[in-house]
């Protein structure tokens, strides 16, 4: 199983801090979130930073990044402030 963690406004939109997934790729996790948590969560996920085991997927294989048992996917929506 893979642990998927939500942060900031995405945590509020989903109503959970994390969940367990059996998805095989980051793209599959994103589709799972959209189906399971609805439009509000999907709206908050635009332009998110996604890390797999602390590494940004932009430096891996993007949404095609494969996931293995025990991996941790962290999803951070953009933050604003000053």
KAHU-V600469 format. One record per residue. RES is the residue in one letter. SS is DSSP state (2 for helix, 1 for strand, 0 for the rest). PHI is phi in whole degrees, 0 to 359 (NA if undefined). BURIAL is I if it has 16 or more other C-alpha atoms within 10 Angstrom, else O. Layout:
BEGIN
<<RES	SS	PHI	BURIAL> <RES	SS	PHI	BURIAL>>
END
This chain:
BEGIN
<<X	0	NA	O> <X	1	248	I> <X	1	265	I> <X	1	250	I> <X	1	247	I> <X	1	253	I> <X	1	227	I> <X	2	54	O> <X	2	295	I> <X	2	291	I> <X	2	297	I> <X	2	292	O> <X	2	293	I> <X	2	273	I> <X	0	81	O> <X	0	224	O> <X	0	276	O> <X	1	197	I> <X	1	206	O> <X	1	261	O> <X	1	228	I> <X	0	250	O> <X	0	298	I> <X	0	265	I> <X	1	212	I> <X	2	297	I> <X	2	302	O> <X	2	293	I> <X	2	297	I> <X	2	297	I> <X	2	295	O> <X	2	299	O> <X	2	295	I> <X	2	301	I> <X	2	290	O> <X	2	279	O> <X	2	243	O> <X	2	82	O> <X	2	297	O> <X	2	298	O> <X	2	295	I> <X	2	300	I> <X	2	298	O> <X	2	286	I> <X	0	274	I> <X	0	297	O> <X	0	64	O> <X	0	288	O> <X	1	268	O> <X	1	240	I> <X	1	243	I> <X	1	244	I> <X	0	53	O> <X	0	84	O> <X	1	248	O> <X	1	297	I> <X	2	295	I> <X	2	297	O> <X	2	261	O> <X	0	253	O> <X	0	243	O> <X	2	60	O> <X	2	293	O> <X	2	275	O> <X	0	302	I> <X	1	283	I> <X	0	245	I> <X	0	238	O> <X	0	309	O> <X	0	91	O> <X	0	291	I> <X	1	235	I> <X	1	253	I> <X	1	248	I> <X	1	240	I> <X	1	245	I> <X	0	289	I> <X	0	298	O> <X	0	249	O> <X	0	233	O> <X	0	157	O> <X	0	195	O>>
END
